[in-house]
Amino acid sequence: MKHTVKNIVIEAGESTGSTPITLKAGNVVACAIYKSATPSSPVDIKIEDSQGDDLQPFMTFEDYVPGTGNYIESRKPLSTGKHKEIVVLARASQPLTEKVTFQMIFYIQE
């Protein structure tokens, strides 16, 4: 199992953040997200391909937080298909009162 890890930052006073990601070779099977702090307002995450087409529509970041159980089964299932260049976007409903860094991890089968 390989991993691609990237941070998405929403600065204090801002409501959005995004980052392009180049995934390692293989098939993405799952992803997970961790946060540096609790956001002051709800934050949604979206994953799109490099052309701007949705791979995962906006949904609460909490849907990406690992649950309990098996290492991979507790992560959010995800397939990016043939797409290796993606963009992860974070959008808060209101500007955040402090900076929040989200760390997104993609789990890739060789």
N, C-alpha and C positions, 0 to 999 in steps of 0.2 A: 504494500500500500504506500503510495506517495502522497504528498500534501503540497498544496499551494496555499500560502498564507499572505494576507494583505490587510492593512488597516484602512478604515474609512473614518474620517474625522469630521465632526461638526463642531466648529469653534463657538465659544461663548458669544451670544448675541446673534448667531446665525441659525438658520433652520434647515440647511441642506449641506450635504457633502457627497462626494463621489470619487471613485478611483477606477482607472482601467486596470485590468488584470490579464496577464498572459498565463494560462493554465499549462501545467506540465503535460507531456504526452500521456495518453491513456484515456480511460473512460471515467468521468466524474460520476460517483455513485451517491455522494452525500455531502452535506456541508453543515457547519456549525458557526455560531457567532458568540463572542464574549464581549463584555463592555467594561470600560475603565471606571465608570460611575453611572449612577442611576440618572437617566435623562429627566429634566424638569418638565417635559411634556412628551406625549406619545411620539414614538419614532417608528416609521415604516421603512422597510427595505425592499428594493426592487433589483432584479438581475436582468440585464439585457445583453444582447449580442452587440458586436461592434457597429452594426447598422442601426441600432436603436430599437430593434424588435424585442418584445418581452420574452424572456425565458422563464421568469417568475414575476408576476405582477406585484405591485406594492402590497405588502402585508406587514403586520406588526413584527418588529425584530424578535419579539418573544417566541414567535413560531420557529425561529432558527436556534434558540437556546437548547443545548442538549438536555434530554430527559434522563431518567434513570434506566439502567439496563445495560445490555451489551454495547460494546464500544461503538460499532457502526450503527446498529439498530436504534440507538438512542439519538442519533443525528437526523437531521431533516433529509429525506431522500431527494435527490436532485440528479437530473441528467441535462447536460449542456449539448448533447448530440455531437455534431462535428465542430462546434464552436470552441475555439481555443482562446480567442480574444473576446473578453467580456467586460462589462462595466457594472459595478455595484453602486447603487445610489441609496443614500439615506435621506429621509425627509421627516422633519419634526413638524408637528401641528402648530407650534409656536416657536419663536427663537429661544434657544436654550440659555439658561442662566450661567452654565459653566461648560467648558469644553468636554466633549465625550468622544472617546476613541472606541470604535467597534473593530474587533479583530475577526475577520472572516477566514475560515479554514475550509478548504475544499479537499475532499478525500477522493483519491484517484486510483483506480485499479489499473495495473499494467497489462 
